[in-house]
């Protein structure tokens, strides 16, 4: 059954208004649904609604609530991915798959070896809008009860400061020999963990030292060096498995 997100204020006691232009086009022209067909609607706050189409208009679709329940698909832990900015196509793939795996938040980080430079505010706004559309699509497809956020790109120092608010933080590093992911797992329910992933060129030794000074745990991911688009997803998969989410 097709799934759509709406804002909580679009949900009434008996009906829900679907007003997003892209959702309306998708329902009318792609799915070709008619009055009487059923949909799934989420309020983005872990409540799901089974609804039936009541009215299809030009600017809105009115659906009647048939049933509702609490979405149980959200992880019991919060994983924040601090992703060193790779090239555009790689980043879009990373955020899509991270959402499918259960990430809570994605933060693009501009590191020393970041190749992509984002300096124009207007271009940055458009990129973030596109990223959030990709995330919304992944959340729909994977049955999430909320839409994870991707923030504007921030500096490495800003990322370290933000990470200090989390319960656990790790940073995979190819030169690390002792630290293991298993040393911080499993993460207890209700807790958070930040995962720093370097860009294509990896982290510098200075960046790793800064992380250590901020009490971030360097870890090894084994004998083989993983690409930036592989490392974060590998770590996220293991964290979710250890949290009992798989």
Phi and psi restraints in degrees (value plus and minus 20) as a CYANA .aco file:
   2 UNK   PHI     -83.1   -43.1
   2 UNK   PSI     126.1   166.1
   3 UNK   PHI    -144.9  -104.9
   3 UNK   PSI     119.0   159.0
   4 UNK   PHI    -159.5  -119.5
   4 UNK   PSI     130.6   170.6
   5 UNK   PHI    -124.7   -84.7
   5 UNK   PSI     122.2   162.2
   6 UNK   PHI    -154.2  -114.2
   6 UNK   PSI     146.4   186.4
   7 UNK   PHI     -97.6   -57.6
   7 UNK   PSI     127.9   167.9
   8 UNK   PHI     -74.9   -34.9
   8 UNK   PSI     -52.7   -12.7
   9 UNK   PHI     -94.0   -54.0
   9 UNK   PSI     -24.4    15.6
  10 UNK   PHI    -111.4   -71.4
  10 UNK   PSI     -21.0    19.0
  11 UNK   PHI    -125.9   -85.9
  11 UNK   PSI     101.2   141.2
  12 UNK   PHI    -122.2   -82.2
  12 UNK   PSI    -190.1  -150.1
  13 UNK   PHI     -88.0   -48.0
  13 UNK   PSI     -55.1   -15.1
  14 UNK   PHI    -143.5  -103.5
  14 UNK   PSI     -43.4    -3.4
  15 UNK   PHI    -148.7  -108.7
  15 UNK   PSI     141.8   181.8
  16 UNK   PHI    -151.1  -111.1
  16 UNK   PSI     118.3   158.3
  17 UNK   PHI    -120.0   -80.0
  17 UNK   PSI     104.3   144.3
  18 UNK   PHI    -122.2   -82.2
  18 UNK   PSI      94.6   134.6
  19 UNK   PHI    -141.1  -101.1
  19 UNK   PSI     -28.5    11.5
  20 UNK   PHI     -83.7   -43.7
  20 UNK   PSI     103.2   143.2
  21 UNK   PHI     -76.1   -36.1
  21 UNK   PSI     -59.2   -19.2
  22 UNK   PHI     -88.3   -48.3
  22 UNK   PSI     -57.1   -17.1
  23 UNK   PHI     -85.9   -45.9
  23 UNK   PSI     -61.0   -21.0
  24 UNK   PHI     -82.4   -42.4
  24 UNK   PSI     -65.0   -25.0
  25 UNK   PHI     -81.3   -41.3
  25 UNK   PSI     -62.7   -22.7
  26 UNK   PHI     -83.9   -43.9
  26 UNK   PSI     -63.1   -23.1
  27 UNK   PHI     -86.6   -46.6
  27 UNK   PSI     -64.3   -24.3
  28 UNK   PHI     -99.5   -59.5
  28 UNK   PSI     -66.2   -26.2
  29 UNK   PHI    -121.6   -81.6
  29 UNK   PSI     -46.0    -6.0
  30 UNK   PHI    -116.0   -76.0
  30 UNK   PSI     -76.2   -36.2
  31 UNK   PHI     -98.3   -58.3
  31 UNK   PSI     -42.2    -2.2
  32 UNK   PHI      34.5    74.5
  32 UNK   PSI      24.7    64.7
  33 UNK   PHI    -100.6   -60.6
  33 UNK   PSI     134.7   174.7
  34 UNK   PHI    -146.1  -106.1
  34 UNK   PSI     152.7   192.7
  35 UNK   PHI     -76.6   -36.6
  35 UNK   PSI     111.1   151.1
  36 UNK   PHI      81.0   121.0
  36 UNK   PSI     -35.1     4.9
  37 UNK   PHI     -98.3   -58.3
  37 UNK   PSI     136.4   176.4
  38 UNK   PHI    -123.5   -83.5
  38 UNK   PSI     131.1   171.1
  39 UNK   PHI    -158.2  -118.2
  39 UNK   PSI     145.4   185.4
  40 UNK   PHI    -129.9   -89.9
  40 UNK   PSI     114.3   154.3
  41 UNK   PHI    -146.4  -106.4
  41 UNK   PSI     117.8   157.8
  42 UNK   PHI    -140.0  -100.0
  42 UNK   PSI     124.1   164.1
  43 UNK   PHI    -107.6   -67.6
  43 UNK   PSI     -17.4    22.6
  44 UNK   PHI      54.9    94.9
  44 UNK   PSI     -16.2    23.8
  45 UNK   PHI    -146.6  -106.6
  45 UNK   PSI      15.1    55.1
  46 UNK   PHI      52.4    92.4
  46 UNK   PSI       4.1    44.1
  47 UNK   PHI    -138.5   -98.5
  47 UNK   PSI     110.3   150.3
  48 UNK   PHI    -130.7   -90.7
  48 UNK   PSI     128.7   168.7
  49 UNK   PHI    -152.3  -112.3
  49 UNK   PSI     110.1   150.1
  50 UNK   PHI    -110.8   -70.8
  50 UNK   PSI     105.0   145.0
  51 UNK   PHI    -151.2  -111.2
  51 UNK   PSI     142.8   182.8
  52 UNK   PHI    -144.2  -104.2
  52 UNK   PSI     115.0   155.0
  53 UNK   PHI     -86.3   -46.3
  53 UNK   PSI     107.0   147.0
  54 UNK   PHI    -126.2   -86.2
  54 UNK   PSI     -57.6   -17.6
  55 UNK   PHI    -171.3  -131.3
  55 UNK   PSI     112.9   152.9
  56 UNK   PHI    -133.0   -93.0
  56 UNK   PSI      89.0   129.0
  57 UNK   PHI    -128.3   -88.3
  57 UNK   PSI    -197.0  -157.0
  58 UNK   PHI     -91.5   -51.5
  58 UNK   PSI     -59.3   -19.3
  59 UNK   PHI    -134.4   -94.4
  59 UNK   PSI     -22.5    17.5
  60 UNK   PHI    -178.3  -138.3
  60 UNK   PSI     135.7   175.7
  61 UNK   PHI    -142.4  -102.4
  61 UNK   PSI     105.9   145.9
  62 UNK   PHI    -119.3   -79.3
  62 UNK   PSI     108.3   148.3
  63 UNK   PHI    -144.5  -104.5
  63 UNK   PSI     129.5   169.5
  64 UNK   PHI    -121.3   -81.3
  64 UNK   PSI     114.0   154.0
  65 UNK   PHI     -94.4   -54.4
  65 UNK   PSI     102.4   142.4
  66 UNK   PHI    -120.0   -80.0
  66 UNK   PSI     -54.4   -14.4
  67 UNK   PHI    -179.5  -139.5
  67 UNK   PSI     136.9   176.9
  68 UNK   PHI    -168.9  -128.9
  68 UNK   PSI     133.8   173.8
  69 UNK   PHI    -180.0  -140.0
  69 UNK   PSI     144.1   184.1
  70 UNK   PHI     -99.6   -59.6
  70 UNK   PSI     109.9   149.9
  71 UNK   PHI     -93.1   -53.1
  71 UNK   PSI     106.1   146.1
  72 UNK   PHI    -125.1   -85.1
  72 UNK   PSI      -4.7    35.3
  73 UNK   PHI    -110.8   -70.8
  73 UNK   PSI     -24.4    15.6
  74 UNK   PHI    -102.8   -62.8
  74 UNK   PSI     117.7   157.7
  75 UNK   PHI     -80.8   -40.8
  75 UNK   PSI     134.0   174.0
  76 UNK   PHI    -100.5   -60.5
  76 UNK   PSI     -28.0    12.0
  77 UNK   PHI    -141.4  -101.4
  77 UNK   PSI     142.8   182.8
  78 UNK   PHI    -131.9   -91.9
  78 UNK   PSI     100.1   140.1
  79 UNK   PHI    -128.2   -88.2
  79 UNK   PSI     103.7   143.7
  80 UNK   PHI    -127.8   -87.8
  80 UNK   PSI     101.7   141.7
  81 UNK   PHI    -117.3   -77.3
  81 UNK   PSI      94.4   134.4
  82 UNK   PHI    -115.0   -75.0
  82 UNK   PSI      77.1   117.1
  83 UNK   PHI    -119.7   -79.7
  83 UNK   PSI      95.1   135.1
  84 UNK   PHI     -78.1   -38.1
  84 UNK   PSI     107.9   147.9
  85 UNK   PHI     -82.2   -42.2
  85 UNK   PSI      95.2   135.2
  86 UNK   PHI    -114.3   -74.3
  86 UNK   PSI    -189.6  -149.6
  87 UNK   PHI     -84.9   -44.9
  87 UNK   PSI     136.4   176.4
  88 UNK   PHI     -74.3   -34.3
  88 UNK   PSI     -67.8   -27.8
  89 UNK   PHI     -85.7   -45.7
  89 UNK   PSI     -55.4   -15.4
  90 UNK   PHI     -86.6   -46.6
  90 UNK   PSI     -63.4   -23.4
  91 UNK   PHI     -84.3   -44.3
  91 UNK   PSI     -60.8   -20.8
  92 UNK   PHI     -83.2   -43.2
  92 UNK   PSI     -58.2   -18.2
  93 UNK   PHI     -87.9   -47.9
  93 UNK   PSI     -61.5   -21.5
  94 UNK   PHI     -80.8   -40.8
  94 UNK   PSI     -68.9   -28.9
  95 UNK   PHI     -87.1   -47.1
  95 UNK   PSI     -55.9   -15.9
  96 UNK   PHI     -82.0   -42.0
  96 UNK   PSI     -68.5   -28.5
  97 UNK   PHI     -92.0   -52.0
  97 UNK   PSI     -53.8   -13.8
  98 UNK   PHI     -83.7   -43.7
  98 UNK   PSI     -58.9   -18.9
  99 UNK   PHI     -84.7   -44.7
  99 UNK   PSI     -62.7   -22.7
 100 UNK   PHI     -80.0   -40.0
 100 UNK   PSI     -54.4   -14.4
 101 UNK   PHI    -102.0   -62.0
 101 UNK   PSI     -33.5     6.5
 102 UNK   PHI      94.0   134.0
 102 UNK   PSI      -4.5    35.5
 103 UNK   PHI     -81.1   -41.1
 103 UNK   PSI     127.4   167.4
 104 UNK   PHI    -111.1   -71.1
 104 UNK   PSI     -58.7   -18.7
 105 UNK   PHI    -173.7  -133.7
 105 UNK   PSI     125.8   165.8
 106 UNK   PHI    -143.5  -103.5
 106 UNK   PSI     108.5   148.5
 107 UNK   PHI    -143.2  -103.2
 107 UNK   PSI      90.3   130.3
 108 UNK   PHI     -90.7   -50.7
 108 UNK   PSI     112.1   152.1
 109 UNK   PHI    -141.3  -101.3
 109 UNK   PSI     110.9   150.9
 110 UNK   PHI    -110.8   -70.8
 110 UNK   PSI      88.8   128.8
 111 UNK   PHI    -125.5   -85.5
 111 UNK   PSI     158.2   198.2
 112 UNK   PHI     -78.1   -38.1
 112 UNK   PSI     -60.8   -20.8
 113 UNK   PHI    -118.1   -78.1
 113 UNK   PSI      -6.3    33.7
 114 UNK   PHI     -85.3   -45.3
 114 UNK   PSI     106.4   146.4
 115 UNK   PHI    -101.2   -61.2
 115 UNK   PSI     -61.2   -21.2
 116 UNK   PHI     -95.6   -55.6
 116 UNK   PSI     109.1   149.1
 117 UNK   PHI    -135.8   -95.8
 117 UNK   PSI     101.6   141.6
 118 UNK   PHI    -132.6   -92.6
 118 UNK   PSI      88.8   128.8
 119 UNK   PHI    -140.5  -100.5
 119 UNK   PSI     -45.6    -5.6
 120 UNK   PHI    -103.2   -63.2
 120 UNK   PSI     102.1   142.1
 121 UNK   PHI     -82.8   -42.8
 121 UNK   PSI     -59.7   -19.7
 122 UNK   PHI     -86.5   -46.5
 122 UNK   PSI     -61.9   -21.9
 123 UNK   PHI     -86.5   -46.5
 123 UNK   PSI     -57.8   -17.8
 124 UNK   PHI     -82.2   -42.2
 124 UNK   PSI     -63.8   -23.8
 125 UNK   PHI     -79.3   -39.3
 125 UNK   PSI     -64.0   -24.0
 126 UNK   PHI     -85.9   -45.9
 126 UNK   PSI     -59.3   -19.3
 127 UNK   PHI     -83.7   -43.7
 127 UNK   PSI     -65.2   -25.2
 128 UNK   PHI     -84.1   -44.1
 128 UNK   PSI     -59.1   -19.1
 129 UNK   PHI     -81.2   -41.2
 129 UNK   PSI     -63.0   -23.0
 130 UNK   PHI     -84.9   -44.9
 130 UNK   PSI     -63.3   -23.3
 131 UNK   PHI     -79.3   -39.3
 131 UNK   PSI     -62.8   -22.8
 132 UNK   PHI     -88.9   -48.9
 132 UNK   PSI     -49.9    -9.9
 133 UNK   PHI     -86.9   -46.9
 133 UNK   PSI     -61.1   -21.1
 134 UNK   PHI     -82.6   -42.6
 134 UNK   PSI     -62.6   -22.6
 135 UNK   PHI     -83.9   -43.9
 135 UNK   PSI     -62.7   -22.7
 136 UNK   PHI     -81.5   -41.5
 136 UNK   PSI     -62.5   -22.5
 137 UNK   PHI     -82.1   -42.1
 137 UNK   PSI     -61.1   -21.1
 138 UNK   PHI     -87.5   -47.5
 138 UNK   PSI     -56.2   -16.2
 139 UNK   PHI     -86.7   -46.7
 139 UNK   PSI     -59.4   -19.4
 140 UNK   PHI     -82.5   -42.5
 140 UNK   PSI     -69.9   -29.9
 141 UNK   PHI     -82.3   -42.3
 141 UNK   PSI     -56.8   -16.8
 142 UNK   PHI    -113.9   -73.9
 142 UNK   PSI     -18.5    21.5
 143 UNK   PHI      55.3    95.3
 143 UNK   PSI       7.6    47.6
 144 UNK   PHI     -87.7   -47.7
 144 UNK   PSI     133.1   173.1
 145 UNK   PHI    -114.1   -74.1
 145 UNK   PSI     -23.1    16.9
 146 UNK   PHI    -169.3  -129.3
 146 UNK   PSI     142.3   182.3
 147 UNK   PHI    -123.8   -83.8
 147 UNK   PSI      92.2   132.2
 148 UNK   PHI     -79.7   -39.7
 148 UNK   PSI     134.4   174.4
 149 UNK   PHI    -120.6   -80.6
 149 UNK   PSI     125.8   165.8
 150 UNK   PHI    -135.8   -95.8
 150 UNK   PSI     107.9   147.9
 151 UNK   PHI    -110.5   -70.5
 151 UNK   PSI     150.6   190.6
 152 UNK   PHI     -81.9   -41.9
 152 UNK   PSI     129.6   169.6
 153 UNK   PHI     -78.2   -38.2
 153 UNK   PSI     119.4   159.4
 154 UNK   PHI    -147.7  -107.7
 154 UNK   PSI     147.6   187.6
 155 UNK   PHI     -96.0   -56.0
 155 UNK   PSI     143.9   183.9
 156 UNK   PHI     -81.3   -41.3
 156 UNK   PSI     -62.3   -22.3
 157 UNK   PHI     -83.1   -43.1
 157 UNK   PSI     -59.1   -19.1
 158 UNK   PHI     -85.1   -45.1
 158 UNK   PSI     -57.2   -17.2
 159 UNK   PHI     -85.2   -45.2
 159 UNK   PSI     -61.2   -21.2
 160 UNK   PHI     -82.0   -42.0
 160 UNK   PSI     -60.8   -20.8
 161 UNK   PHI     -86.0   -46.0
 161 UNK   PSI     -61.4   -21.4
 162 UNK   PHI     -85.1   -45.1
 162 UNK   PSI     -58.8   -18.8
 163 UNK   PHI     -85.9   -45.9
 163 UNK   PSI     -44.1    -4.1
 164 UNK   PHI     -84.8   -44.8
 164 UNK   PSI     -35.4     4.6
 165 UNK   PHI    -107.5   -67.5
 165 UNK   PSI     -27.6    12.4
 166 UNK   PHI    -110.0   -70.0
 166 UNK   PSI     142.6   182.6
 167 UNK   PHI     -94.9   -54.9
 167 UNK   PSI     -58.7   -18.7
 168 UNK   PHI    -159.8  -119.8
 168 UNK   PSI     126.3   166.3
 169 UNK   PHI    -163.2  -123.2
 169 UNK   PSI     114.7   154.7
 170 UNK   PHI    -147.6  -107.6
 170 UNK   PSI     137.7   177.7
 171 UNK   PHI    -160.5  -120.5
 171 UNK   PSI      80.7   120.7
 172 UNK   PHI     -81.2   -41.2
 172 UNK   PSI     116.6   156.6
 173 UNK   PHI    -167.2  -127.2
 173 UNK   PSI     108.9   148.9
 174 UNK   PHI     -85.8   -45.8
 174 UNK   PSI     -40.0     0.0
 175 UNK   PHI    -110.5   -70.5
 175 UNK   PSI     -27.2    12.8
 176 UNK   PHI     -94.3   -54.3
 176 UNK   PSI     116.7   156.7
 177 UNK   PHI    -137.2   -97.2
 177 UNK   PSI     -45.6    -5.6
 178 UNK   PHI    -122.2   -82.2
 178 UNK   PSI     -65.6   -25.6
 179 UNK   PHI     -85.5   -45.5
 179 UNK   PSI     114.7   154.7
 180 UNK   PHI    -144.3  -104.3
 180 UNK   PSI     126.5   166.5
 181 UNK   PHI     -79.9   -39.9
 181 UNK   PSI     -55.7   -15.7
 182 UNK   PHI     -82.0   -42.0
 182 UNK   PSI     -38.6     1.4
 183 UNK   PHI     -91.7   -51.7
 183 UNK   PSI     -39.6     0.4
 184 UNK   PHI    -131.7   -91.7
 184 UNK   PSI     -19.8    20.2
 185 UNK   PHI    -128.4   -88.4
 185 UNK   PSI     135.4   175.4
 186 UNK   PHI     -98.4   -58.4
 186 UNK   PSI     136.6   176.6
 187 UNK   PHI    -103.9   -63.9
 187 UNK   PSI     106.4   146.4
 188 UNK   PHI     -81.9   -41.9
 188 UNK   PSI     129.8   169.8
 189 UNK   PHI     -75.8   -35.8
 189 UNK   PSI     118.5   158.5
 190 UNK   PHI      67.8   107.8
 190 UNK   PSI     -26.2    13.8
 191 UNK   PHI    -117.8   -77.8
 191 UNK   PSI     149.9   189.9
 192 UNK   PHI    -142.5  -102.5
 192 UNK   PSI     133.9   173.9
 193 UNK   PHI    -161.6  -121.6
 193 UNK   PSI     113.7   153.7
 194 UNK   PHI    -120.0   -80.0
 194 UNK   PSI     121.7   161.7
 195 UNK   PHI    -145.8  -105.8
 195 UNK   PSI      95.3   135.3
 196 UNK   PHI    -112.1   -72.1
 196 UNK   PSI     108.0   148.0
 197 UNK   PHI    -144.9  -104.9
 197 UNK   PSI     110.4   150.4
 198 UNK   PHI     -95.7   -55.7
 198 UNK   PSI     144.5   184.5
 199 UNK   PHI     -95.3   -55.3
 199 UNK   PSI    -187.0  -147.0
 200 UNK   PHI     -73.5   -33.5
 200 UNK   PSI     -58.4   -18.4
 201 UNK   PHI    -108.0   -68.0
 201 UNK   PSI     -20.0    20.0
 202 UNK   PHI      58.9    98.9
 202 UNK   PSI    -197.4  -157.4
 203 UNK   PHI    -108.1   -68.1
 203 UNK   PSI     131.9   171.9
 204 UNK   PHI    -102.1   -62.1
 204 UNK   PSI     142.7   182.7
 205 UNK   PHI     -82.9   -42.9
 205 UNK   PSI     -53.3   -13.3
 206 UNK   PHI     -84.8   -44.8
 206 UNK   PSI     -59.6   -19.6
 207 UNK   PHI     -87.2   -47.2
 207 UNK   PSI     -59.0   -19.0
 208 UNK   PHI     -85.0   -45.0
 208 UNK   PSI     -60.2   -20.2
 209 UNK   PHI     -83.7   -43.7
 209 UNK   PSI     -60.5   -20.5
 210 UNK   PHI     -80.6   -40.6
 210 UNK   PSI     -62.1   -22.1
 211 UNK   PHI     -82.2   -42.2
 211 UNK   PSI     -63.6   -23.6
 212 UNK   PHI     -81.6   -41.6
 212 UNK   PSI     -61.3   -21.3
 213 UNK   PHI     -82.6   -42.6
 213 UNK   PSI     -46.3    -6.3
 214 UNK   PHI    -112.6   -72.6
 214 UNK   PSI      -5.1    34.9
 215 UNK   PHI      45.1    85.1
 215 UNK   PSI      11.3    51.3
 216 UNK   PHI    -113.0   -73.0
 216 UNK   PSI     113.7   153.7
 217 UNK   PHI    -106.7   -66.7
 217 UNK   PSI      93.0   133.0
 218 UNK   PHI     -90.7   -50.7
 218 UNK   PSI     120.9   160.9
 219 UNK   PHI    -155.5  -115.5
 219 UNK   PSI     138.5   178.5
 220 UNK   PHI    -118.2   -78.2
 220 UNK   PSI     128.8   168.8
 221 UNK   PHI    -128.4   -88.4
 221 UNK   PSI       0.6    40.6
 222 UNK   PHI      88.9   128.9
 222 UNK   PSI    -189.6  -149.6
 223 UNK   PHI     -94.0   -54.0
 223 UNK   PSI     -44.8    -4.8
 224 UNK   PHI    -120.4   -80.4
 224 UNK   PSI     122.8   162.8
 225 UNK   PHI    -106.1   -66.1
 225 UNK   PSI     103.8   143.8
 226 UNK   PHI    -113.3   -73.3
 226 UNK   PSI     127.1   167.1
 227 UNK   PHI     -88.5   -48.5
 227 UNK   PSI     140.5   180.5
 228 UNK   PHI     -79.8   -39.8
 228 UNK   PSI     -55.0   -15.0
 229 UNK   PHI     -98.3   -58.3
 229 UNK   PSI     -28.6    11.4
 230 UNK   PHI    -122.7   -82.7
 230 UNK   PSI     -59.3   -19.3
 231 UNK   PHI     -79.4   -39.4
 231 UNK   PSI     -71.1   -31.1
 232 UNK   PHI     -82.8   -42.8
 232 UNK   PSI     -60.2   -20.2
 233 UNK   PHI     -90.3   -50.3
 233 UNK   PSI     -54.3   -14.3
 234 UNK   PHI     -84.9   -44.9
 234 UNK   PSI     -65.7   -25.7
 235 UNK   PHI     -83.9   -43.9
 235 UNK   PSI     -65.1   -25.1
 236 UNK   PHI     -80.6   -40.6
 236 UNK   PSI     -60.4   -20.4
 237 UNK   PHI     -82.3   -42.3
 237 UNK   PSI     -63.7   -23.7
 238 UNK   PHI     -85.9   -45.9
 238 UNK   PSI     -63.0   -23.0
 239 UNK   PHI     -80.0   -40.0
 239 UNK   PSI     -64.9   -24.9
 240 UNK   PHI     -86.3   -46.3
 240 UNK   PSI     -57.4   -17.4
 241 UNK   PHI     -82.6   -42.6
 241 UNK   PSI     -66.8   -26.8
 242 UNK   PHI     -88.2   -48.2
 242 UNK   PSI     -44.2    -4.2
 243 UNK   PHI    -104.8   -64.8
 243 UNK   PSI     -19.0    21.0
 244 UNK   PHI      60.7   100.7
 244 UNK   PSI      -0.3    39.7
 245 UNK   PHI    -110.4   -70.4
 245 UNK   PSI     -27.1    12.9
